[in-house]
Amino acid sequence: MATAAVLPSHNRLEPGSQQLAAAAYPDTGNVASVDANAVANDWVDSFNQALSSQHLATVKHLFLQGSCWRDQLGLSWDYHSLHGPDSIVSFLKSAPKGTRIKSVKIDDSNSTRKPAISAVDFKGKVNGVASFLTIDTDVGRGRGLVRLLQDSKDDKKWKAFTLFTAMQELKGFEETIRDNRPQGVEHGDHVGRKNWQERRLVTESFEGDLEPTVLILGAGQGGLTSAARLHQLKIPTLIIDKNPRVGDNWRNRYHQLVLHDPVWYDHLPYVPFPSHWPIFTPKDKLAEWFESYAKLMELNVWNSTTLTDAKWDDTKREWTVNLERKMADGKTETRTLHPRHVIQATGHSGEMKMPSIKGMDGFKGDRLCHSSQFSGAQNIPKGQTKRAIIVGCCNSGHDIAQDFYEHGYNVTLVQRSSTYVMSSKNGLDVLLGGLYEEGGPETEDADLIFLSIPNAMLKRMHQDATAEISKRDGSLLKGLEKAGFKLDDGPDDAGFFMKYFQRGGGYYIDVGCSQLIIDGKVRVKQGQEIEEVKPNGLLFTDGEMLEADEIIFATGYENMRGTARKIFGDELAERVKDVWGFDGEGELRTMWRRTGHPGFWFFGGNLALCRYYSRMIALQIKAMEEGIMKYEDP
């Protein structure tokens, strides 16, 4: 009887998700010189003619074989990656009310956006013409980007290799920014009027009959950015968080935590980091920024607040939620609210994944906990020796190991499978260089360029990028292997981003701990499972016993669906779909899009993803609230 193949750990998937196949680079000639503006305008004219004539079959001839049209809320109220001309035409023909995108135009409003010769591959060997676009739909406006290549099999005609279209605003319901900003005052005679501070207190407390349309659980980057977008669309929104202050979700993490992403990648909507901000943000500094951001953006946040009960009414399409809020005077206030939408923004993943191992309750050392509960290494009294074991070899595990070492501990990292490692400098230079860097494109332009790449093509590009990073990190990686640390190159050799999207972990962006491993200052225990927690350490399946005063499990987090089950119960958890990992089209599952349960949304990700997709989730909610779309609409 045949045995089912077991995926290696670096190719591991979230349950139910699809293994994303890398796209292929097209077989096309290189372009040395061409009138990019003329090429782009000719294609746009032909594309618009095909859309306006409703002869959708002609669209097929404007796309290369192996092409992809990636759309976010432009063609439908969902996210799609349509692969190949036949799939594109089939989708357009299936639209119940016809093609929602009515026309596109060249966007040449700055040097980044205007048509130009550009590579579609990582190595710069497959060149064509790229141009930013503006799009007009039946209900909104948006932006896009097209990459055109010559079809070597069709008389070198210029055709789309990738097309990206994304909704940016709803007609008649634009954000209250720039020319649409609020007046701030009503001049004239208004007896008894309240000033801004008085009005703000009423709004923040939802006094009287005021009710939030949207309730957000969690005041981290997901909750803050989605609330900021909703606020600019005039959607009453309340964030609740169990912590006493905004930013505590970062303040309470381990002592030495600093973001691994650079500042140019991490800006929040509307209020970017100032020009003096450090490249890598310390966790307490980020916490202070979050607290300031909530005030500057006039976000309604109730801290020290927990949701005690939530029920959904399918008929009324609204929630009844009971909240307990600890007030400044120490008293507890109970409130019942009726939002129409709940956003679970409790973190990238779900509850901490803490293994259950024989003997855990009998550990007699100083500390045994999950990495999310680790506040930092302690100073060792002079003359004493302390031993720490960290189980798990991703970012948190390495950072905690380095913290212990710097406090004088004898440290062992337990690596059960393999890890993708790249140095911070080389990895970020290769992956983000040219987009998110000093003097780079405007953040929204950089986001559009990055998100315009279909994930299957991104995977192919990152196979080359990963090889380049490994070349630059050669001595580092050789040293790790010599020290007994097991490496991998990510899913199908596509490195960091694909591991992040596919499983949310399994990587380390090296900021110093790798050299400690190479130098033998941090020991590695590789490839063995834990048999038992002993009172004084860990016993492994190979019979080795490692003594420890502290044991930290940096073992990751559960799927967000598990957190939803814990908070909202089995009924909701069974209706929503699993989160993260790729669907059949190569889009990320369930996150920032409809979950399967009306009025319930998942929101998570790093700061960059939250910046971008906060607009997308806000547009969907606004469209529902204004009757532009229904939850069941395609």
Secondary structure as a PSIPRED ss2 file (coil, helix, strand):
# PSIPRED VFORMAT (PSIPRED V4.0)

   1 M C   1.000  0.000  0.000
   2 A C   1.000  0.000  0.000
   3 T C   1.000  0.000  0.000
   4 A C   1.000  0.000  0.000
   5 A C   1.000  0.000  0.000
   6 V C   1.000  0.000  0.000
   7 L C   1.000  0.000  0.000
   8 P C   1.000  0.000  0.000
   9 S H   0.000  1.000  0.000
  10 H H   0.000  1.000  0.000
  11 N H   0.000  1.000  0.000
  12 R C   1.000  0.000  0.000
  13 L C   1.000  0.000  0.000
  14 E C   1.000  0.000  0.000
  15 P C   1.000  0.000  0.000
  16 G C   1.000  0.000  0.000
  17 S C   1.000  0.000  0.000
  18 Q E   0.000  0.000  1.000
  19 Q C   1.000  0.000  0.000
  20 L C   1.000  0.000  0.000
  21 A C   1.000  0.000  0.000
  22 A C   1.000  0.000  0.000
  23 A C   1.000  0.000  0.000
  24 A C   1.000  0.000  0.000
  25 Y C   1.000  0.000  0.000
  26 P C   1.000  0.000  0.000
  27 D C   1.000  0.000  0.000
  28 T C   1.000  0.000  0.000
  29 G C   1.000  0.000  0.000
  30 N C   1.000  0.000  0.000
  31 V C   1.000  0.000  0.000
  32 A C   1.000  0.000  0.000
  33 S C   1.000  0.000  0.000
  34 V C   1.000  0.000  0.000
  35 D C   1.000  0.000  0.000
  36 A H   0.000  1.000  0.000
  37 N H   0.000  1.000  0.000
  38 A H   0.000  1.000  0.000
  39 V H   0.000  1.000  0.000
  40 A H   0.000  1.000  0.000
  41 N H   0.000  1.000  0.000
  42 D H   0.000  1.000  0.000
  43 W H   0.000  1.000  0.000
  44 V H   0.000  1.000  0.000
  45 D H   0.000  1.000  0.000
  46 S H   0.000  1.000  0.000
  47 F H   0.000  1.000  0.000
  48 N H   0.000  1.000  0.000
  49 Q H   0.000  1.000  0.000
  50 A H   0.000  1.000  0.000
  51 L H   0.000  1.000  0.000
  52 S H   0.000  1.000  0.000
  53 S H   0.000  1.000  0.000
  54 Q C   1.000  0.000  0.000
  55 H C   1.000  0.000  0.000
  56 L H   0.000  1.000  0.000
  57 A H   0.000  1.000  0.000
  58 T H   0.000  1.000  0.000
  59 V H   0.000  1.000  0.000
  60 K H   0.000  1.000  0.000
  61 H H   0.000  1.000  0.000
  62 L H   0.000  1.000  0.000
  63 F E   0.000  0.000  1.000
  64 L E   0.000  0.000  1.000
  65 Q E   0.000  0.000  1.000
  66 G E   0.000  0.000  1.000
  67 S E   0.000  0.000  1.000
  68 C E   0.000  0.000  1.000
  69 W E   0.000  0.000  1.000
  70 R E   0.000  0.000  1.000
  71 D E   0.000  0.000  1.000
  72 Q E   0.000  0.000  1.000
  73 L C   1.000  0.000  0.000
  74 G C   1.000  0.000  0.000
  75 L C   1.000  0.000  0.000
  76 S C   1.000  0.000  0.000
  77 W C   1.000  0.000  0.000
  78 D C   1.000  0.000  0.000
  79 Y E   0.000  0.000  1.000
  80 H E   0.000  0.000  1.000
  81 S E   0.000  0.000  1.000
  82 L E   0.000  0.000  1.000
  83 H E   0.000  0.000  1.000
  84 G C   1.000  0.000  0.000
  85 P H   0.000  1.000  0.000
  86 D H   0.000  1.000  0.000
  87 S H   0.000  1.000  0.000
  88 I H   0.000  1.000  0.000
  89 V H   0.000  1.000  0.000
  90 S H   0.000  1.000  0.000
  91 F H   0.000  1.000  0.000
  92 L H   0.000  1.000  0.000
  93 K H   0.000  1.000  0.000
  94 S H   0.000  1.000  0.000
  95 A C   1.000  0.000  0.000
  96 P C   1.000  0.000  0.000
  97 K C   1.000  0.000  0.000
  98 G C   1.000  0.000  0.000
  99 T C   1.000  0.000  0.000
 100 R C   1.000  0.000  0.000
 101 I E   0.000  0.000  1.000
 102 K E   0.000  0.000  1.000
 103 S E   0.000  0.000  1.000
 104 V E   0.000  0.000  1.000
 105 K E   0.000  0.000  1.000
 106 I E   0.000  0.000  1.000
 107 D C   1.000  0.000  0.000
 108 D C   1.000  0.000  0.000
 109 S C   1.000  0.000  0.000
 110 N C   1.000  0.000  0.000
 111 S C   1.000  0.000  0.000
 112 T C   1.000  0.000  0.000
 113 R C   1.000  0.000  0.000
 114 K C   1.000  0.000  0.000
 115 P C   1.000  0.000  0.000
 116 A E   0.000  0.000  1.000
 117 I E   0.000  0.000  1.000
 118 S E   0.000  0.000  1.000
 119 A E   0.000  0.000  1.000
 120 V C   1.000  0.000  0.000
 121 D C   1.000  0.000  0.000
 122 F C   1.000  0.000  0.000
 123 K C   1.000  0.000  0.000
 124 G C   1.000  0.000  0.000
 125 K C   1.000  0.000  0.000
 126 V C   1.000  0.000  0.000
 127 N E   0.000  0.000  1.000
 128 G E   0.000  0.000  1.000
 129 V E   0.000  0.000  1.000
 130 A E   0.000  0.000  1.000
 131 S E   0.000  0.000  1.000
 132 F E   0.000  0.000  1.000
 133 L E   0.000  0.000  1.000
 134 T E   0.000  0.000  1.000
 135 I E   0.000  0.000  1.000
 136 D E   0.000  0.000  1.000
 137 T E   0.000  0.000  1.000
 138 D C   1.000  0.000  0.000
 139 V C   1.000  0.000  0.000
 140 G E   0.000  0.000  1.000
 141 R E   0.000  0.000  1.000
 142 G E   0.000  0.000  1.000
 143 R E   0.000  0.000  1.000
 144 G E   0.000  0.000  1.000
 145 L E   0.000  0.000  1.000
 146 V E   0.000  0.000  1.000
 147 R E   0.000  0.000  1.000
 148 L E   0.000  0.000  1.000
 149 L E   0.000  0.000  1.000
 150 Q E   0.000  0.000  1.000
 151 D E   0.000  0.000  1.000
 152 S C   1.000  0.000  0.000
 153 K C   1.000  0.000  0.000
 154 D C   1.000  0.000  0.000
 155 D C   1.000  0.000  0.000
 156 K C   1.000  0.000  0.000
 157 K E   0.000  0.000  1.000
 158 W E   0.000  0.000  1.000
 159 K E   0.000  0.000  1.000
 160 A E   0.000  0.000  1.000
 161 F E   0.000  0.000  1.000
 162 T E   0.000  0.000  1.000
 163 L E   0.000  0.000  1.000
 164 F E   0.000  0.000  1.000
 165 T E   0.000  0.000  1.000
 166 A E   0.000  0.000  1.000
 167 M E   0.000  0.000  1.000
 168 Q E   0.000  0.000  1.000
 169 E E   0.000  0.000  1.000
 170 L E   0.000  0.000  1.000
 171 K C   1.000  0.000  0.000
 172 G C   1.000  0.000  0.000
 173 F C   1.000  0.000  0.000
 174 E C   1.000  0.000  0.000
 175 E C   1.000  0.000  0.000
 176 T C   1.000  0.000  0.000
 177 I C   1.000  0.000  0.000
 178 R H   0.000  1.000  0.000
 179 D H   0.000  1.000  0.000
 180 N H   0.000  1.000  0.000
 181 R C   1.000  0.000  0.000
 182 P C   1.000  0.000  0.000
 183 Q C   1.000  0.000  0.000
 184 G C   1.000  0.000  0.000
 185 V C   1.000  0.000  0.000
 186 E C   1.000  0.000  0.000
 187 H C   1.000  0.000  0.000
 188 G C   1.000  0.000  0.000
 189 D C   1.000  0.000  0.000
 190 H C   1.000  0.000  0.000
 191 V C   1.000  0.000  0.000
 192 G C   1.000  0.000  0.000
 193 R C   1.000  0.000  0.000
 194 K C   1.000  0.000  0.000
 195 N C   1.000  0.000  0.000
 196 W H   0.000  1.000  0.000
 197 Q H   0.000  1.000  0.000
 198 E H   0.000  1.000  0.000
 199 R H   0.000  1.000  0.000
 200 R H   0.000  1.000  0.000
 201 L H   0.000  1.000  0.000
 202 V H   0.000  1.000  0.000
 203 T H   0.000  1.000  0.000
 204 E H   0.000  1.000  0.000
 205 S H   0.000  1.000  0.000
 206 F C   1.000  0.000  0.000
 207 E C   1.000  0.000  0.000
 208 G C   1.000  0.000  0.000
 209 D C   1.000  0.000  0.000
 210 L C   1.000  0.000  0.000
 211 E C   1.000  0.000  0.000
 212 P C   1.000  0.000  0.000
 213 T C   1.000  0.000  0.000
 214 V E   0.000  0.000  1.000
 215 L E   0.000  0.000  1.000
 216 I E   0.000  0.000  1.000
 217 L E   0.000  0.000  1.000
 218 G C   1.000  0.000  0.000
 219 A C   1.000  0.000  0.000
 220 G C   1.000  0.000  0.000
 221 Q H   0.000  1.000  0.000
 222 G H   0.000  1.000  0.000
 223 G H   0.000  1.000  0.000
 224 L H   0.000  1.000  0.000
 225 T H   0.000  1.000  0.000
 226 S H   0.000  1.000  0.000
 227 A H   0.000  1.000  0.000
 228 A H   0.000  1.000  0.000
 229 R H   0.000  1.000  0.000
 230 L H   0.000  1.000  0.000
 231 H H   0.000  1.000  0.000
 232 Q H   0.000  1.000  0.000
 233 L C   1.000  0.000  0.000
 234 K C   1.000  0.000  0.000
 235 I C   1.000  0.000  0.000
 236 P C   1.000  0.000  0.000
 237 T E   0.000  0.000  1.000
 238 L E   0.000  0.000  1.000
 239 I E   0.000  0.000  1.000
 240 I E   0.000  0.000  1.000
 241 D C   1.000  0.000  0.000
 242 K C   1.000  0.000  0.000
 243 N C   1.000  0.000  0.000
 244 P C   1.000  0.000  0.000
 245 R C   1.000  0.000  0.000
 246 V C   1.000  0.000  0.000
 247 G C   1.000  0.000  0.000
 248 D H   0.000  1.000  0.000
 249 N H   0.000  1.000  0.000
 250 W H   0.000  1.000  0.000
 251 R H   0.000  1.000  0.000
 252 N C   1.000  0.000  0.000
 253 R C   1.000  0.000  0.000
 254 Y C   1.000  0.000  0.000
 255 H C   1.000  0.000  0.000
 256 Q C   1.000  0.000  0.000
 257 L C   1.000  0.000  0.000
 258 V E   0.000  0.000  1.000
 259 L C   1.000  0.000  0.000
 260 H C   1.000  0.000  0.000
 261 D C   1.000  0.000  0.000
 262 P C   1.000  0.000  0.000
 263 V H   0.000  1.000  0.000
 264 W H   0.000  1.000  0.000
 265 Y H   0.000  1.000  0.000
 266 D C   1.000  0.000  0.000
 267 H C   1.000  0.000  0.000
 268 L C   1.000  0.000  0.000
 269 P C   1.000  0.000  0.000
 270 Y C   1.000  0.000  0.000
 271 V C   1.000  0.000  0.000
 272 P C   1.000  0.000  0.000
 273 F C   1.000  0.000  0.000
 274 P C   1.000  0.000  0.000
 275 S C   1.000  0.000  0.000
 276 H C   1.000  0.000  0.000
 277 W C   1.000  0.000  0.000
 278 P C   1.000  0.000  0.000
 279 I C   1.000  0.000  0.000
 280 F C   1.000  0.000  0.000
 281 T C   1.000  0.000  0.000
 282 P E   0.000  0.000  1.000
 283 K H   0.000  1.000  0.000
 284 D H   0.000  1.000  0.000
 285 K H   0.000  1.000  0.000
 286 L H   0.000  1.000  0.000
 287 A H   0.000  1.000  0.000
 288 E H   0.000  1.000  0.000
 289 W H   0.000  1.000  0.000
 290 F H   0.000  1.000  0.000
 291 E H   0.000  1.000  0.000
 292 S H   0.000  1.000  0.000
 293 Y H   0.000  1.000  0.000
 294 A H   0.000  1.000  0.000
 295 K H   0.000  1.000  0.000
 296 L H   0.000  1.000  0.000
 297 M C   1.000  0.000  0.000
 298 E C   1.000  0.000  0.000
 299 L C   1.000  0.000  0.000
 300 N C   1.000  0.000  0.000
 301 V E   0.000  0.000  1.000
 302 W E   0.000  0.000  1.000
 303 N C   1.000  0.000  0.000
 304 S C   1.000  0.000  0.000
 305 T E   0.000  0.000  1.000
 306 T E   0.000  0.000  1.000
 307 L E   0.000  0.000  1.000
 308 T E   0.000  0.000  1.000
 309 D E   0.000  0.000  1.000
 310 A E   0.000  0.000  1.000
 311 K E   0.000  0.000  1.000
 312 W E   0.000  0.000  1.000
 313 D E   0.000  0.000  1.000
 314 D C   1.000  0.000  0.000
 315 T C   1.000  0.000  0.000
 316 K C   1.000  0.000  0.000
 317 R C   1.000  0.000  0.000
 318 E E   0.000  0.000  1.000
 319 W E   0.000  0.000  1.000
 320 T E   0.000  0.000  1.000
 321 V E   0.000  0.000  1.000
 322 N E   0.000  0.000  1.000
 323 L E   0.000  0.000  1.000
 324 E E   0.000  0.000  1.000
 325 R E   0.000  0.000  1.000
 326 K E   0.000  0.000  1.000
 327 M C   1.000  0.000  0.000
 328 A C   1.000  0.000  0.000
 329 D C   1.000  0.000  0.000
 330 G C   1.000  0.000  0.000
 331 K C   1.000  0.000  0.000
 332 T E   0.000  0.000  1.000
 333 E E   0.000  0.000  1.000
 334 T E   0.000  0.000  1.000
 335 R E   0.000  0.000  1.000
 336 T E   0.000  0.000  1.000
 337 L E   0.000  0.000  1.000
 338 H C   1.000  0.000  0.000
 339 P C   1.000  0.000  0.000
 340 R C   1.000  0.000  0.000
 341 H E   0.000  0.000  1.000
 342 V E   0.000  0.000  1.000
 343 I E   0.000  0.000  1.000
 344 Q E   0.000  0.000  1.000
 345 A C   1.000  0.000  0.000
 346 T C   1.000  0.000  0.000
 347 G C   1.000  0.000  0.000
 348 H C   1.000  0.000  0.000
 349 S C   1.000  0.000  0.000
 350 G C   1.000  0.000  0.000
 351 E C   1.000  0.000  0.000
 352 M E   0.000  0.000  1.000
 353 K C   1.000  0.000  0.000
 354 M C   1.000  0.000  0.000
 355 P C   1.000  0.000  0.000
 356 S C   1.000  0.000  0.000
 357 I C   1.000  0.000  0.000
 358 K C   1.000  0.000  0.000
 359 G C   1.000  0.000  0.000
 360 M H   0.000  1.000  0.000
 361 D H   0.000  1.000  0.000
 362 G H   0.000  1.000  0.000
 363 F C   1.000  0.000  0.000
 364 K C   1.000  0.000  0.000
 365 G C   1.000  0.000  0.000
 366 D C   1.000  0.000  0.000
 367 R E   0.000  0.000  1.000
 368 L E   0.000  0.000  1.000
 369 C E   0.000  0.000  1.000
 370 H E   0.000  0.000  1.000
 371 S H   0.000  1.000  0.000
 372 S H   0.000  1.000  0.000
 373 Q H   0.000  1.000  0.000
 374 F C   1.000  0.000  0.000
 375 S C   1.000  0.000  0.000
 376 G C   1.000  0.000  0.000
 377 A C   1.000  0.000  0.000
 378 Q C   1.000  0.000  0.000
 379 N C   1.000  0.000  0.000
 380 I C   1.000  0.000  0.000
 381 P C   1.000  0.000  0.000
 382 K C   1.000  0.000  0.000
 383 G C   1.000  0.000  0.000
 384 Q C   1.000  0.000  0.000
 385 T C   1.000  0.000  0.000
 386 K C   1.000  0.000  0.000
 387 R E   0.000  0.000  1.000
 388 A E   0.000  0.000  1.000
 389 I E   0.000  0.000  1.000
 390 I E   0.000  0.000  1.000
 391 V E   0.000  0.000  1.000
 392 G C   1.000  0.000  0.000
 393 C C   1.000  0.000  0.000
 394 C C   1.000  0.000  0.000
 395 N H   0.000  1.000  0.000
 396 S H   0.000  1.000  0.000
 397 G H   0.000  1.000  0.000
 398 H H   0.000  1.000  0.000
 399 D H   0.000  1.000  0.000
 400 I H   0.000  1.000  0.000
 401 A H   0.000  1.000  0.000
 402 Q H   0.000  1.000  0.000
 403 D H   0.000  1.000  0.000
 404 F H   0.000  1.000  0.000
 405 Y H   0.000  1.000  0.000
 406 E H   0.000  1.000  0.000
 407 H C   1.000  0.000  0.000
 408 G C   1.000  0.000  0.000
 409 Y C   1.000  0.000  0.000
 410 N E   0.000  0.000  1.000
 411 V E   0.000  0.000  1.000
 412 T E   0.000  0.000  1.000
 413 L E   0.000  0.000  1.000
 414 V E   0.000  0.000  1.000
 415 Q E   0.000  0.000  1.000
 416 R C   1.000  0.000  0.000
 417 S C   1.000  0.000  0.000
 418 S C   1.000  0.000  0.000
 419 T E   0.000  0.000  1.000
 420 Y E   0.000  0.000  1.000
 421 V E   0.000  0.000  1.000
 422 M E   0.000  0.000  1.000
 423 S E   0.000  0.000  1.000
 424 S H   0.000  1.000  0.000
 425 K H   0.000  1.000  0.000
 426 N H   0.000  1.000  0.000
 427 G H   0.000  1.000  0.000
 428 L H   0.000  1.000  0.000
 429 D H   0.000  1.000  0.000
 430 V H   0.000  1.000  0.000
 431 L H   0.000  1.000  0.000
 432 L H   0.000  1.000  0.000
 433 G C   1.000  0.000  0.000
 434 G C   1.000  0.000  0.000
 435 L C   1.000  0.000  0.000
 436 Y C   1.000  0.000  0.000
 437 E C   1.000  0.000  0.000
 438 E C   1.000  0.000  0.000
 439 G C   1.000  0.000  0.000
 440 G C   1.000  0.000  0.000
 441 P C   1.000  0.000  0.000
 442 E C   1.000  0.000  0.000
 443 T H   0.000  1.000  0.000
 444 E H   0.000  1.000  0.000
 445 D H   0.000  1.000  0.000
 446 A H   0.000  1.000  0.000
 447 D H   0.000  1.000  0.000
 448 L H   0.000  1.000  0.000
 449 I H   0.000  1.000  0.000
 450 F H   0.000  1.000  0.000
 451 L H   0.000  1.000  0.000
 452 S C   1.000  0.000  0.000
 453 I C   1.000  0.000  0.000
 454 P C   1.000  0.000  0.000
 455 N H   0.000  1.000  0.000
 456 A H   0.000  1.000  0.000
 457 M H   0.000  1.000  0.000
 458 L H   0.000  1.000  0.000
 459 K H   0.000  1.000  0.000
 460 R H   0.000  1.000  0.000
 461 M H   0.000  1.000  0.000
 462 H H   0.000  1.000  0.000
 463 Q H   0.000  1.000  0.000
 464 D H   0.000  1.000  0.000
 465 A H   0.000  1.000  0.000
 466 T H   0.000  1.000  0.000
 467 A H   0.000  1.000  0.000
 468 E H   0.000  1.000  0.000
 469 I H   0.000  1.000  0.000
 470 S H   0.000  1.000  0.000
 471 K H   0.000  1.000  0.000
 472 R H   0.000  1.000  0.000
 473 D C   1.000  0.000  0.000
 474 G H   0.000  1.000  0.000
 475 S H   0.000  1.000  0.000
 476 L H   0.000  1.000  0.000
 477 L H   0.000  1.000  0.000
 478 K H   0.000  1.000  0.000
 479 G H   0.000  1.000  0.000
 480 L H   0.000  1.000  0.000
 481 E H   0.000  1.000  0.000
 482 K H   0.000  1.000  0.000
 483 A C   1.000  0.000  0.000
 484 G C   1.000  0.000  0.000
 485 F C   1.000  0.000  0.000
 486 K C   1.000  0.000  0.000
 487 L E   0.000  0.000  1.000
 488 D C   1.000  0.000  0.000
 489 D C   1.000  0.000  0.000
 490 G C   1.000  0.000  0.000
 491 P H   0.000  1.000  0.000
 492 D H   0.000  1.000  0.000
 493 D H   0.000  1.000  0.000
 494 A C   1.000  0.000  0.000
 495 G H   0.000  1.000  0.000
 496 F H   0.000  1.000  0.000
 497 F H   0.000  1.000  0.000
 498 M H   0.000  1.000  0.000
 499 K H   0.000  1.000  0.000
 500 Y H   0.000  1.000  0.000
 501 F H   0.000  1.000  0.000
 502 Q H   0.000  1.000  0.000
 503 R H   0.000  1.000  0.000
 504 G C   1.000  0.000  0.000
 505 G C   1.000  0.000  0.000
 506 G C   1.000  0.000  0.000
 507 Y E   0.000  0.000  1.000
 508 Y E   0.000  0.000  1.000
 509 I E   0.000  0.000  1.000
 510 D E   0.000  0.000  1.000
 511 V C   1.000  0.000  0.000
 512 G C   1.000  0.000  0.000
 513 C H   0.000  1.000  0.000
 514 S H   0.000  1.000  0.000
 515 Q H   0.000  1.000  0.000
 516 L H   0.000  1.000  0.000
 517 I H   0.000  1.000  0.000
 518 I H   0.000  1.000  0.000
 519 D C   1.000  0.000  0.000
 520 G C   1.000  0.000  0.000
 521 K C   1.000  0.000  0.000
 522 V E   0.000  0.000  1.000
 523 R E   0.000  0.000  1.000
 524 V E   0.000  0.000  1.000
 525 K E   0.000  0.000  1.000
 526 Q E   0.000  0.000  1.000
 527 G C   1.000  0.000  0.000
 528 Q C   1.000  0.000  0.000
 529 E C   1.000  0.000  0.000
 530 I E   0.000  0.000  1.000
 531 E E   0.000  0.000  1.000
 532 E E   0.000  0.000  1.000
 533 V E   0.000  0.000  1.000
 534 K E   0.000  0.000  1.000
 535 P C   1.000  0.000  0.000
 536 N C   1.000  0.000  0.000
 537 G E   0.000  0.000  1.000
 538 L E   0.000  0.000  1.000
 539 L E   0.000  0.000  1.000
 540 F E   0.000  0.000  1.000
 541 T C   1.000  0.000  0.000
 542 D C   1.000  0.000  0.000
 543 G C   1.000  0.000  0.000
 544 E C   1.000  0.000  0.000
 545 M E   0.000  0.000  1.000
 546 L E   0.000  0.000  1.000
 547 E E   0.000  0.000  1.000
 548 A C   1.000  0.000  0.000
 549 D C   1.000  0.000  0.000
 550 E E   0.000  0.000  1.000
 551 I E   0.000  0.000  1.000
 552 I E   0.000  0.000  1.000
 553 F E   0.000  0.000  1.000
 554 A C   1.000  0.000  0.000
 555 T C   1.000  0.000  0.000
 556 G C   1.000  0.000  0.000
 557 Y E   0.000  0.000  1.000
 558 E C   1.000  0.000  0.000
 559 N C   1.000  0.000  0.000
 560 M H   0.000  1.000  0.000
 561 R H   0.000  1.000  0.000
 562 G H   0.000  1.000  0.000
 563 T H   0.000  1.000  0.000
 564 A H   0.000  1.000  0.000
 565 R H   0.000  1.000  0.000
 566 K H   0.000  1.000  0.000
 567 I H   0.000  1.000  0.000
 568 F H   0.000  1.000  0.000
 569 G C   1.000  0.000  0.000
 570 D H   0.000  1.000  0.000
 571 E H   0.000  1.000  0.000
 572 L H   0.000  1.000  0.000
 573 A H   0.000  1.000  0.000
 574 E H   0.000  1.000  0.000
 575 R H   0.000  1.000  0.000
 576 V C   1.000  0.000  0.000
 577 K C   1.000  0.000  0.000
 578 D C   1.000  0.000  0.000
 579 V C   1.000  0.000  0.000
 580 W C   1.000  0.000  0.000
 581 G C   1.000  0.000  0.000
 582 F E   0.000  0.000  1.000
 583 D C   1.000  0.000  0.000
 584 G C   1.000  0.000  0.000
 585 E C   1.000  0.000  0.000
 586 G C   1.000  0.000  0.000
 587 E C   1.000  0.000  0.000
 588 L E   0.000  0.000  1.000
 589 R C   1.000  0.000  0.000
 590 T C   1.000  0.000  0.000
 591 M C   1.000  0.000  0.000
 592 W C   1.000  0.000  0.000
 593 R C   1.000  0.000  0.000
 594 R C   1.000  0.000  0.000
 595 T C   1.000  0.000  0.000
 596 G C   1.000  0.000  0.000
 597 H C   1.000  0.000  0.000
 598 P C   1.000  0.000  0.000
 599 G C   1.000  0.000  0.000
 600 F E   0.000  0.000  1.000
 601 W E   0.000  0.000  1.000
 602 F E   0.000  0.000  1.000
 603 F C   1.000  0.000  0.000
 604 G C   1.000  0.000  0.000
 605 G C   1.000  0.000  0.000
 606 N C   1.000  0.000  0.000
 607 L H   0.000  1.000  0.000
 608 A H   0.000  1.000  0.000
 609 L H   0.000  1.000  0.000
 610 C H   0.000  1.000  0.000
 611 R H   0.000  1.000  0.000
 612 Y H   0.000  1.000  0.000
 613 Y H   0.000  1.000  0.000
 614 S H   0.000  1.000  0.000
 615 R H   0.000  1.000  0.000
 616 M H   0.000  1.000  0.000
 617 I H   0.000  1.000  0.000
 618 A H   0.000  1.000  0.000
 619 L H   0.000  1.000  0.000
 620 Q H   0.000  1.000  0.000
 621 I H   0.000  1.000  0.000
 622 K H   0.000  1.000  0.000
 623 A H   0.000  1.000  0.000
 624 M H   0.000  1.000  0.000
 625 E H   0.000  1.000  0.000
 626 E C   1.000  0.000  0.000
 627 G C   1.000  0.000  0.000
 628 I C   1.000  0.000  0.000
 629 M C   1.000  0.000  0.000
 630 K C   1.000  0.000  0.000
 631 Y C   1.000  0.000  0.000
 632 E C   1.000  0.000  0.000
 633 D C   1.000  0.000  0.000
 634 P C   1.000  0.000  0.000
